[in-house]
Amino acid sequence: MAIASNVVVALVALIHVYIVVLEMFLWTTPTGRKAFGLTAEFAEQTKVLAANQGLYNGFLAAGLIWGLTLGDAGHAVKVFFLLCVLVAGLYGAATASRRILFVQAVPAAAGLALLLL
């Protein structure tokens, strides 16, 4: 189970690294606008807010990677950061887009389930 949980934790971390790139660096590009369904004007108006969101997603990714690097000692770190991702995903799904439920919350829940088995 340890290998499976670490694979899922790494996947969640990679998803958040991708979100960081989208929100901090690609927000106003066609790729970033397409990912979030934004007009060029709205993307330009909100790029500072998106970069801030991206930074927070970076902290989530960093925490998960940190937990992975700690080996067995990182269990509590991985649980904490997966819980953070799960809460963020549930909040995002309720307030912004249901797609967030499947992109963030479900993978985090799967990782938590595997860690806690």
N, C-alpha and C positions, 0 to 999 in steps of 0.2 A: 504494500500500500504506500510505502514511503516514496517509491519511485513515481508512482502515478500521481500522488499529491504534489510532489515537486515539479512534475511536468505541467500540471495545471497551474500551480503558482507561477511558474515561469511564463506560461501562456498569458496569464492575467497581467503580469509585469510587462510583457511585450505589447499587449494591447494598450496599456497605459503609456508606454514609450511612444507608440504610434499616435495616440491622442495628443501627447505633448507636441510632437512634430506638427500635427495638423493645426492645433490651436495656437502655438507660439510662432510657427514659421510659415505655414501654408494657408492660414486663415483667409487671406485676400486673393489667393491664387485660384484658378479654376478647380484644382483638386480639392482644396479646402472648402470652397463654396459649394461644390457638388456634395461633399461628404455631409455637410450640415444643411443643405438646401437653402443657401443664402443668396441674396442679390449682391452684386458688386458694391452697391451703395451701402447696404446694411453691413456687409463685411468690413468695409472701410471705417464706418462709424463705430464699430464694436471691436476693432482689433486689439485695443488695449485691454478690454475686459476679457477677451478670449485668451490673450497671453497670460493674464492672471490665472484663469482657469487651467491653462496648460501647465503653469508652474505647480499648482496644487496636484494635478495628475502626475507630475514628475515626482513629487514627494511620495505618492502612493507607490509608484514603480520602484523608487529607491528603497522604500521600506521593505517591499517584497523581495527585491534582490538582496538586500541586507540579510533578511531572514534566511534566504537560500544559502548565502555564503557562510552562515553560522552552523550549518549542518544540523545535527540533532538539537543543539542548543538554541536554534532559531525557531523552534516550534511556536512559542508564545508570540514572537514577533510576526510570524506569518499569519497566525490566527488574528492578531490585532489588525494588521493591515488589510487582510481579506474582509474583516468585519467593516472596516472603513470603506472599502470599495463597495461592499454590499449595501451599506446604508446610502452611500452616494448614488449608487445605481438605482435603488428603490426611489429615492427622492427625485432623481432626474427623470425616471419613468413616470412618476406621478405629476411632475410639473413641466417637463419639457417635451419629451418624446418617449413613447412606449418602446421604441427601438433600444433605448438605453438599458431596459430591463434585460434584453437578450445579449447585448454587447458587454455590459459590465456586471449586472447583478447575478445572472445565471452562472457565468463562469466562476465568480467569486463564491457563490453558494456551493458549487460543485467542488471547488478547492477546499472549502471549509469542511464539507461532508467527508472528503477523503482524508483530511488531516485528523478529524475527530473520530474516525473509525478505528 
